[in-house]
Amino acid sequence: MDTLALIALLPVVLILYYVYKKDRDPEPIRTVAATFGLGALSCIPAILLELLAEYALGHTPLEAETPLYNRAHMFWGVAAIEEICKWGVVMAYVWKHKDFDDSYDAIVYCVSASLGFAALENILYVVQNGLAVALLRAVTSIPGHACFGVFMGFFIAKAKYFYSNERIQLYRGRMTLALVVPILVHGEYDYLLTVGEMWYFLILIVIADLVAFLLIHHSFKDDHPIVVRETPVPPPFMSTPPPFVGNVASTSNIDTQCDTE
């Protein structure tokens, strides 16, 4: 059991460490850990919603195990639910967090939520299916979830920038892509695996990993602030003293007269 848990969690730790160490201004460990933990917890409602979606899909006119049924199941009954749950963690906990202020932060937090989800999911699969599944998921499923997190983070960084600068239309467009792109890639990933198209599945994994790697490299090199900070304006400096008024002037006259006398 300890060996299986280690195999299930080791790729999660390695990928998260790689993404985290790329950050020029590393995020607080407590914030990253909290995001990871919430991502793991989001796996529980996702499982329940997936069971509900499978039940609902079974009561539609779609015939089971047909290409259309499998696509509907993988895209909307699995991928959409899981990515929305992970996105919900980022939006509920990270979006307005004070630590989320640079563009690369979005990738760190989205990957943290995704890998937290993947960690619990992987442990559940490994406990049920053993060592072979642990090894297979270590090189397929875990990197896959990390890639989905990178895609989500890339667009959420842009959404946060446009939101901070009150460019609402661009914010909505990037936020939509932050959900749509991971769902489409995740759905195709699950569909190809389900129908046994292993060559296409492996090609998709290689392409997704390569694109995610390039996005990580680009994002940490292009890291920049995405939150508008208001700088307080200092009070004006008085270059000349205020004019004498009231009794001050009269006092000055009396002193002058006394000196004369």
WOTA-V165733 format. One record per residue. N is the residue number from 1. PHI is phi in whole degrees, -180 to 180 (999 if undefined). Layout:
n=N phi=PHI
n=N phi=PHI
//
This chain:
n=1 phi=999
n=2 phi=-63
n=3 phi=-65
n=4 phi=-64
n=5 phi=-64
n=6 phi=-64
n=7 phi=-65
n=8 phi=-69
n=9 phi=-99
n=10 phi=-58
n=11 phi=-63
n=12 phi=-63
n=13 phi=-64
n=14 phi=-65
n=15 phi=-68
n=16 phi=-64
n=17 phi=-63
n=18 phi=-61
n=19 phi=-65
n=20 phi=-65
n=21 phi=-71
n=22 phi=-74
n=23 phi=-71
n=24 phi=-69
n=25 phi=-118
n=26 phi=-55
n=27 phi=-74
n=28 phi=-59
n=29 phi=-57
n=30 phi=-63
n=31 phi=-72
n=32 phi=-64
n=33 phi=-64
n=34 phi=-64
n=35 phi=-64
n=36 phi=-61
n=37 phi=-64
n=38 phi=-67
n=39 phi=-63
n=40 phi=-63
n=41 phi=-65
n=42 phi=-67
n=43 phi=-66
n=44 phi=-69
n=45 phi=-63
n=46 phi=-63
n=47 phi=-62
n=48 phi=-64
n=49 phi=-68
n=50 phi=-67
n=51 phi=-64
n=52 phi=-65
n=53 phi=-65
n=54 phi=-65
n=55 phi=-64
n=56 phi=-65
n=57 phi=-66
n=58 phi=-70
n=59 phi=-105
n=60 phi=-104
n=61 phi=-69
n=62 phi=-66
n=63 phi=-81
n=64 phi=-61
n=65 phi=68
n=66 phi=-85
n=67 phi=-55
n=68 phi=-67
n=69 phi=-63
n=70 phi=-63
n=71 phi=-66
n=72 phi=-61
n=73 phi=-65
n=74 phi=-71
n=75 phi=-78
n=76 phi=-99
n=77 phi=-89
n=78 phi=-130
n=79 phi=-60
n=80 phi=-63
n=81 phi=-64
n=82 phi=-67
n=83 phi=-70
n=84 phi=-67
n=85 phi=-63
n=86 phi=-68
n=87 phi=-61
n=88 phi=-62
n=89 phi=-62
n=90 phi=-63
n=91 phi=-72
n=92 phi=-77
n=93 phi=-107
n=94 phi=-95
n=95 phi=-50
n=96 phi=-103
n=97 phi=-71
n=98 phi=-64
n=99 phi=-78
n=100 phi=-90
n=101 phi=-131
n=102 phi=-123
n=103 phi=-64
n=104 phi=-69
n=105 phi=-57
n=106 phi=-61
n=107 phi=-68
n=108 phi=-58
n=109 phi=-76
n=110 phi=-68
n=111 phi=-67
n=112 phi=-61
n=113 phi=-64
n=114 phi=-65
n=115 phi=-74
n=116 phi=-62
n=117 phi=-59
n=118 phi=-64
n=119 phi=-62
n=120 phi=-67
n=121 phi=-60
n=122 phi=-67
n=123 phi=-61
n=124 phi=-63
n=125 phi=-65
n=126 phi=-67
n=127 phi=-61
n=128 phi=-81
n=129 phi=-119
n=130 phi=92
n=131 phi=-65
n=132 phi=-59
n=133 phi=-67
n=134 phi=-60
n=135 phi=-68
n=136 phi=-65
n=137 phi=-70
n=138 phi=-63
n=139 phi=-109
n=140 phi=-124
n=141 phi=-68
n=142 phi=-64
n=143 phi=-60
n=144 phi=-62
n=145 phi=-61
n=146 phi=-63
n=147 phi=-62
n=148 phi=-60
n=149 phi=-67
n=150 phi=-63
n=151 phi=-61
n=152 phi=-64
n=153 phi=-64
n=154 phi=-58
n=155 phi=-81
n=156 phi=-67
n=157 phi=-60
n=158 phi=-69
n=159 phi=-63
n=160 phi=-65
n=161 phi=-63
n=162 phi=-68
n=163 phi=-65
n=164 phi=-65
n=165 phi=-98
n=166 phi=60
n=167 phi=-104
n=168 phi=-66
n=169 phi=-62
n=170 phi=-67
n=171 phi=-60
n=172 phi=-64
n=173 phi=-64
n=174 phi=-71
n=175 phi=-68
n=176 phi=-63
n=177 phi=-65
n=178 phi=-62
n=179 phi=-99
n=180 phi=-66
n=181 phi=-63
n=182 phi=-61
n=183 phi=-64
n=184 phi=-65
n=185 phi=-67
n=186 phi=-63
n=187 phi=-63
n=188 phi=-66
n=189 phi=-57
n=190 phi=-67
n=191 phi=-65
n=192 phi=-62
n=193 phi=-68
n=194 phi=-67
n=195 phi=-88
n=196 phi=80
n=197 phi=-83
n=198 phi=-70
n=199 phi=-65
n=200 phi=-65
n=201 phi=-62
n=202 phi=-66
n=203 phi=-63
n=204 phi=-62
n=205 phi=-61
n=206 phi=-63
n=207 phi=-64
n=208 phi=-63
n=209 phi=-64
n=210 phi=-66
n=211 phi=-63
n=212 phi=-63
n=213 phi=-61
n=214 phi=-66
n=215 phi=-66
n=216 phi=-62
n=217 phi=-62
n=218 phi=-65
n=219 phi=-69
n=220 phi=-75
n=221 phi=-76
n=222 phi=-101
n=223 phi=-60
n=224 phi=-154
n=225 phi=-63
n=226 phi=-124
n=227 phi=-117
n=228 phi=-77
n=229 phi=-107
n=230 phi=-86
n=231 phi=-90
n=232 phi=-62
n=233 phi=-84
n=234 phi=-70
n=235 phi=-64
n=236 phi=-64
n=237 phi=-86
n=238 phi=-85
n=239 phi=-83
n=240 phi=-127
n=241 phi=-69
n=242 phi=-66
n=243 phi=-67
n=244 phi=-75
n=245 phi=-135
n=246 phi=64
n=247 phi=-71
n=248 phi=-63
n=249 phi=-63
n=250 phi=-65
n=251 phi=-62
n=252 phi=-63
n=253 phi=-65
n=254 phi=-65
n=255 phi=-63
n=256 phi=-65
n=257 phi=-64
n=258 phi=-62
n=259 phi=-67
n=260 phi=-69
n=261 phi=-68
//
